[in-house]
Amino acid sequence: MKTDPEAFICGNTSLMAPPHVPEISLYLASEAHELWLKTEEELEAIGLPPPFWAFAWAGGQGLARYILDQPEMVRGKRVLDFASGSGLVGIAAMMAGAREVTAADIDPWAETAIRLNAKANGVFLGFIGADLIGQDIDADIVLAGDVFYDRAFADALVPWLTRLTGQGILVVVGDPGRSYLPRDQLEFCAAYQVPVTRALEDSEIKKTTVWRFGLRS
């Protein structure tokens, strides 16, 4: 890496609570435009992939809220927080009583962000930097916030999550109405109005739904 991730994160974010999950504090970008709207060339110059970990996305906020309000879902369970980003959902799971949580994200910067965020909330999350799609996993529950934003990613993700569900693994997703959400394979759990950063979304409030992945009938 051209830039030290911990130094960059501490120098370019502030510890703050996402609006829909005030129990949790994360290192987030206070001015989304300044960090998020850097050009690819500017990001490349400092060795920084797009900083998804620097924002509390609506899907993750809704899913984290649901977990904190329904702690029995994760209590005593082994949890995989898939495409973890900031670690928000995994932190919520640990606070709700999960036995262990592993955060998975292919962005190497996310590992540092998750470690810092977990420490700030007094919990520990394991980390996997590998691409897990299509792989067998050792977990009771998979949690995924805001993962259906891209067609190719969703096309790869849906068969994998379907297979995991068939193996008896509970799969729960949080989604603010992304285009590639497989609604025909989902069971409604809850809905929230989540405040978000206008610089990143098309509105200041996103209706975010928590769904349970189900098998096709």
Secondary structure, 3 states (H helix, E strand, C coil): CCCCHHHHHHHHCEEECCCCCCCCCEEECCCHHHHHCCCHHHHHHCCCCCCHHHCCCHHHHHHHHHHHHCHHHCCCCEEEEECCCCCHHHHHHHHCCCCEEEEECCCHHHHHHHHHHHHHCCCCCEEECCCCCCCCCCCCEEEEECCCCCHHHHHHHHHHHHHHHHCCCEEEEEECCCCCCCHHHEEEEEEEEEECCCCCCCCCEEEEEEEEECCCC
